[in-house]
Each structure stands twice: as C-alpha cells, then as structure tokens.
Amino acid sequence: MLENTVTKYYVKDAGVFADIFNYYIYGGRQVILPEQLTERDSTKDI
C-alpha cells in the first residue's frame, strides 16, 4: 500500500508524468507536454 501512495505522489507532478510516458511510449521524444496536462482523480467514476 505504501508503494502505491509514493507512486501517486511522484507522478502527481505533471513534469514527472510527462517524462515517464514520453520515455516509455515515445522513446524519449517530447510528445506529451506538462503544460497540456490537467489533474484528474483516478478514483472517481467517469
């Protein structure tokens, strides 16, 4: 459970989130820009 909390806190930063996904999905190319992201609660129903 602690790992999940730490991970949520870490990727809450838009720059970190964008870096992670740009690295793994786009091979490091800057496709996802932090300023284009908005925070959403993943525990809420859509």
C-alpha positions, 0 to 999 in steps of 0.5 A, spaced: 500 500 500 505 504 501 508 503 494 502 505 491 501 512 495 509 514 493 507 512 486 501 517 486 505 522 489 511 522 484 507 522 478 502 527 481 507 532 478 505 533 471 513 534 469 514 527 472 508 524 468 510 527 462 517 524 462 515 517 464 510 516 458 514 520 453 520 515 455 516 509 455 511 510 449 515 515 445 522 513 446 524 519 449 521 524 444 517 530 447 510 528 445 506 529 451 507 536 454 506 538 462 503 544 460 497 540 456 496 536 462 490 537 467 489 533 474 484 528 474 482 523 480 483 516 478 478 514 483 472 517 481 467 514 476 467 517 469 
